[in-house]
Amino acid sequence: MSALRIPGPLHALVMQVSINNEVLVAVSNKNLAHEEGMLRFWIENVLRAGVKNAVVVALDNETHAFAEGLGMNALRMNLKAWREGGGWSKVPETQLGGGGRGEVGSTKFELLRRCLRLGYSVLLSDVDVLVLQDPFRNLTRDSDVESMTDGWTPNTAYGWNDVLEDNVMGWGRYAHSIRVFVLNVGFIYIRPTQASMDLLDMVIHRLNTEDGWDQAIFSECVFSPSRPGHKDPSVTRRVMDYENFLNSKTLFKHLRYEGQKYLEHRPYVVHINSHTDKMERMLASIQRYVNGNTTALDHFPIGS
């Protein structure tokens, strides 16, 4: 896909910050931008991990000032102005300026598409992700989409042969299917290819016309095949190593009980996505992996 070099603040900042045409991006608003907010811990740990090509896209002035005050590259994005200027296909009015999760969620896919049009590969991160090592050092880059998973075992992360027994069929009672758990769009790397653009167009259209979970919609668009009435975007996809790019279910249900492996293993990121007590588990994960306290997670139950 040929790059579309559109002059503007996004292009200027990404061009300045990117390394090898790659950039780590987080989108945030003022709900998360304060001393005890998730954005602070995201920024501090990204900087601690030595990631230099990182940017916070701020949805309000408070977030922009907060991110820059912590030494992070930041861009103030006015959603309403960008929408009226033709930068977005559609951002629902109900999500403009409210500061809620919908505002961030509906924005990140539009932002992805815009960066891809400029010719940059984007590693998009939610701010409830604890970055421990530079994730760019562990990307494979052989696919259009490279994503974390919501899976917590090799089978759930990468797929397995799931057999349904339909007894009324007699000899043909065993029906085989392939199951794989959804991609985790809280930490996802996308390359600027035509297939990636087609994927994002499809995802954005569905998000704007359906009442659905963005992660499920994204995964359906990636994995569902072409069929009568539907052409899939033909993206190639890779699931990241589920133990190097940890979701919080994997960490709190499995890895922390695995003895020496837990003590020695250091993931690249931990996404606190499966629990409602996010801040407590984020702070404990920092104690575990940054400060070396191997018992920091012991008092937590498996689930919230």
N, C-alpha and C positions, 0 to 999 in steps of 0.2 A: 504494500500500500504506500503510495507516495505521500510524503508529509505535506500538510497544509499549514504553512507558516503564517499564522494570523498575528499581526502586531497587537500587543496588549500586555497588561500587567502579568497575567498568568504565564504567557510565553516568555516574557522577560525574566521572571523569577525562576521558572523551571530551567531555562537555558543557562542561567547563572549557577544554579545549585546542582544540576544533574551531573552525574559521573557516568561515562559510557552511555549516555542517553537514557539513564535510569534514575528514577526518583521515588523515594518513600513519602507517601502522602497520608495525612490524617485530616479528617474534617471534624470541626468541633464548634460548639456554641458556648455561651456564657454559663449555661447550667453546669458545665464540666470544667470551667476555667477559673479556678480559685485555689487557694493554698491547700485545701483538703480535697480537691477534685481530681478526677482521673487524668485529666490532661496534664497536670503537673507531673505526675509519676510517669506518664508516657514520655514526656519531653526529657525529664531527667535521666531516664534509663536509655533512651535512644542516644543521647549525648554521651552517657557513660560507656555505651557499647561502641562508640567511635563512628557512628553513622553520620557522615557529613552531608549526604545528599538527601536530606529530609526537609519537609515543608508541612506546616500546619495551615490549612485553609480555614480561615475564621469567618463565621457567619454573622459576626457583630463586632463592634469596635472594642468592647471589653476583652473579647477573646484574642483579638489581634494584639492589643497592648500587652496582655498577659503572656502570650507566647513569645513575643519579642523580648519582654523583660527577663525571660528565662534563657535567652540566647538562642532561640529557635527561629529559623527562617519562617516568615508568616506572610500570608496574603489575605487581605480583607476582601471578601466576596459579598457583593450586594445581590442577593438572589433575584429580587424584584427587578432591579435595573438590568441584570444580565438576561432575565427572561424577556423583558420588553425590548431589549436590544437584539433579540434573535439568537442569543447564545444557547438557549435551552429549548428543547422540544415542548416541554410543558412541566411546570412545577405547580401543583394545586395551590390555589390561593389560601386554603385552610392550613397549609404547611409553611407559609411565608411569615417569618418573624415571630412565631410562637415559641421557638426555642425548644420544642420537644424532639423526641426521637425521630418522628416522621420527617421533620425538617432535615435532619442529618441523613437519614436513610434514603430519602428520595433524591438527595443532592449528589451522593457519591458516585452513582452510576453515570449521571450527566457529566460530572467532573472527569471521570475516567474516559468517557468518550471524547471530551474536549482535549485532554492530554494526548490520547492516541492520535487524534487528528493532527496534532502538532508533531507527531513522529516520536514520542517518548514512550518507553516502557514504564509502567506504573506498578509499584508495590503498595497497595492500598491497605491501610491498617485502621481498625477501630482503636479508640483510645483506652479500652480496657484490656489492651495487649501489653504484657511486660516483655520488653525487648532486652535480651541478655547478651546476645552476640550479634554481630553484623549479619543480618539475614541474607544480604546479597552474596555472601561467601558460600551459601548453601543452596543456591538456586541452580537448577539444571538447565533451564532456558531452551528446552527442546520442543516446547509446546506453546500454543497460543495462550492457554490459561494454565497457571500453576497455583494450586490452592491448598490451604489447610482443609482438613476434614472434620466433620462432627463424629467420625468413627473413633472407637477407643480400643480396638483390637485389629490385627491384620485383616481379618475378614470384614469387619464393619467399615474399616477405612478404605480398603481396596476392592471389595466386592467378593461374593461367593455364590456358589451354585445352591440355590434354595429350592427344595423339592416339596411340592404340594401333593398329598395323596388324596385322590378322588376315587373312593372305593367303588362307586357305581360303574366305573369304566372297566372294571375287571383287569385284564392283562395290561391295558393302557392307563392304569390308575396313577402312575407317577408322572407328574407334570413339572418339568424343570423350568426354573427362572433364574435370572441373574439379579442379585440385590446389591446395592451399594448405598451407603449413607450419604446425606447431602454434603456438598462442598460448604466450607465455612467461609462466607464472604467477608468475615471480619479480618481476614488476612489473606490477600489474594494478589498474585502477580499476573499482569496481562501485557502481552506484547502488541505493538501497533501493526496488526495485520488486517486484511479485509475481513477475514472470518471473525476476528475479534470485534470489529466494528458492527458486523451483521448481528453478532450475538448481543451486543449492548443495545442496538436498535430494538431487537426483539424484547429484551428484558425491560427496557424503558417503556415500550408500548404497553406491555402487560401490566407493569406497575401503575401506569396511568389509567388503565381501563379495567383493572380487576382489583378486588379486595383480597390480596394474598400476601403471604410472608415473602419478603425479598429473597431470602436464602433458598426457599423451596422453588420459587419461580426461576431463579438463576440456575439452579441445578437441573430443573426440568428442561430449560432451554439448552443446557450443555449436553445432557445425556439422551434426551428423547430423539429417536430417529425420524428421518423423513417418512411421510406416509400420505395417503390421500388427503389433500387439503392442507398439507403442512410441509414446508421445506426447512430442514434444520440448518443452522448456520455453518455446519461443517468445521467446527473448531476442534483442534487437537487439545487434549487436556492431560494434565499430570496432577496426581495427588501428592502433596508434600509428605515427607516422612512424618508419620503421626506422633513419633516420640521426640523428634527434634523440634517440631512445631506443635506444641502440646495444647490441646483444649483442656479445660479444667476438669471435665469428667475423667479423662485419661489420667490426669495427675492425682485427683483426690480419690478416685475409686480403685485405681490399679497401681500406678507407678510408685506411689509412696509406700506401698506394702511389699515392694520387691527387693528388700534387703540391700545387698551390696550394689546392685544395679542402680537403685535410687540414690545411694550415697555418691556414686561415681559419675552418674550421667548428668550432663549440663545441656539443657535444651537451648535452642536459639531464641524461641519465644514461648511464652505461656499466655494463652487467651482465657481470661476469666469469663467464659461465656455461658457456662452451664449452671451458674449459681446466682441467687439473688443478693447474697451478702458479698457483693463484689469487692467493696473497699477492704473489708476485713481480710478476705482471701488474697487480694492483691498485696496488701501490706505484709501478710505472712509469707507470701511467695518471694517478696523482696528480702525478707529476713532469711529465708531458706537459701536462695540462689545468689544474692548479692553479699549478704553478711555471713553466710556459711553456717547458719543455725539449722542443723539437720533435724531438730525436733519442732521446728516452728509450725509445721502443719499438723502435728499429732492430735491436737485437741478438737479439730474440726470433724463434724460428722461427714459422711460421704456426700449427702445431698443437703440442700438448703431447707 
